[in-house]
């Protein structure tokens, strides 16, 4: 099995999470698309920038993550890009 086989298998399913994440946080959908592109194209770099929208205490963030993982993503601005 070549290295391209698992990559191709994963890239065919990589766009499915976008549909699940996007309603909670559209920016996360863009990040998922960038990760899929990164996986599909060998030799690229992936840059992910995660910035909190507001100050959130760590314990409160952890509780939110346990109760609503998708809602936790909405607490951040997420930027992702690929390059050579």
N, C-alpha and C positions, 0 to 999 in steps of 0.2 A: 504494500500500500504506500503510495507516495504521499508527501506532505501536502500536495494540492487536494487530495481526496477528502481528508477531514475538513480542510478549509472550505471546499466547495459544499460539503454537506452542511457545515455550520452556517455558511453565508446564505443558503437557501432558506434557513429558518430565522436568520437574524432580523429580518424586517417584521416578523410577527410581533415581537415585543413592542415595537413602535405603536402599533394599533392599541395595545393595552395600556401603555404609559401615557400617550399623548392626551387623553381626556383629563388626566390629573395635572399634567404639567407639559404644555406644548414644547417648551425648551428641552425637556428630557427626550422627547421624540427626535429632535434634531441631533442630540448627543448619541442616541441609539443608531441613527443613520450614519453618523461619522464613524462609530465603532464598526458597523457592518462594512463600510467602505475600507476601513483599515484592515479588517480581516480578509476581505476579498482581494486586496492588492498588496502583494509582497513588496517589501522595501520601503514602505511608508512609515512616517512617524505619526503618532496620535498625541494631540495636545488637548487636555481637559482642564477647564478652569471652572471651579465651583466657588461661588461667592454668596454668603448669606444675605438675604433680603433685609433682615433686621436682626437685632441682638436677641438670641434665644439661649437661655441657660441650658447647659449640657444635659442635666437630668430631665428637664422638660422635653428636650429633643429626643432623648432615648425613650421616654415614655410614649411620645408621639410615634416614633418609629415602630415600637412594639404594637401599638394600636392601629396605625395607619401608615404603612411603609410608603405608599404612593403619595400620601399627603405630606409626608416628610420631605420628599423631593421638591414640593411646591414652596418650601421655605428657602430655596436656593435658586440663584440664577446659574444656569448650567450652559457653558459654551464648550463646544468640542469641534476640532478641525483636524484634517489630515493633510499631510504634505510629504514631499519626497526628501 
